[in-house]
Each structure stands twice: as structure tokens, then as C-alpha cells.
């Protein structure tokens, strides 16, 4: 079997409450050619909208090769290096979402071993809405040739929520309660109820 070089991403996230996110495995390049589904103009429609509680998406990526392992079957080997260039990191609605940021250099070498990097998605925080953003990636081989089908152009969506303090809502929350992003009073430990007006111990005595 002819050895095949590939570049793959495992992408996913956890929300702010630590619940499981939506893990995805995306292989983008095989045998030096961008895979057709990556080039599909409808590809973004198959991907989930990133929730408002998620501020960053984790990517684990590496250049891998099928059919060529070492004697211990613990490591893949490549015939050549790949170099990347994130040439587009852009929000298409600046009134909702700022431009994405990444935790690695925008240019460099695709790692041979799995490494994690993050794409940060900073909402403005003063408006609720869904914004599209773009990630552009160029990949070239060690001879300096850009791979067929690149640059990659991904368009994704991110939900954002207005998380500014709401003085009117806060005024309704008694006994030190605070209004959350969903306009619901979050009560201190000793209080309960819609507006935090009922003491928990008083309620327990009444029920007992």
C-alpha cells in the first residue's frame, strides 16, 4: 500500500459548566490533496453553532501518515514537512463578535505529534445574537508549493449573549441576589424564590 500523508484536526469544546461539548474529527488533507467535503460550500451548514457559553474552541492537530509505523507501533512517520499560515481570522459581524484569536503563531510548521491549540472567540458582551466568522488557512509542502485546494476557507457561527449588568433586574433581586444573563435572580445561599425574598430556614420551618 502506498504511504499516505494527511493533516488532521480533532476539534471540540466544553461549555462553562463543564458539560460535554460537541467533539468533531476533521481530516482536511490526504495524499497532498484537500478532501472534497472541506471544499463543499455547504460544509459550514453541517457544523453546529458554537454556544454562547463557549469562549474558545480546542483543536488537536498533527500531520499523520497511514501505513508507516515504527516497530513498536507507537509513532507515525512522515515523508515531508508541511507549513501553515492562518491568513484569515475575521469576524463578519463586528457588532456582535470580535476577530478570532489563536494561541499559536499564525505561521509555522504543522506538528508531527499531536498538539493542542485554541481559537478564541471574543464576544462584545453587550448584544445578543449569532455572528459568522471566518478562518483561512494556507498549507504548503517543504518545497514551498501550496497544496491543491488551499487556501482553506471555513465559515462558522458563534452565539453571543448580552452579559451587561441589568440595573432594573438587579433591583428586583432582593437580599443580595444578582440577575444573570437570562434575567433570572441568582440567590445567596440563605435565600430562595423568584426574587430571593424567602429565607431557606424560614421555609424549612414552615414545611416542617
Secondary structure, DSSP 8 states (H G I E B T S, - for coil): ---EEEEEEEEE---TT------EEEEEEETTEE-HHHH-TTGGGGS--B-TT--EEEEEEEEEEET-B-TTS--B--SS-EEEEEEEEEES-TTTB---EESS-SEEE--SS-EEEEEE--B-SS--EEEEEEEEEEEEETTS-B-BT-SEEEEEEEEE---S--HHHHHHS-TT-EE-TTS-EE--TTEESTTS-EEHHHHHHHH-
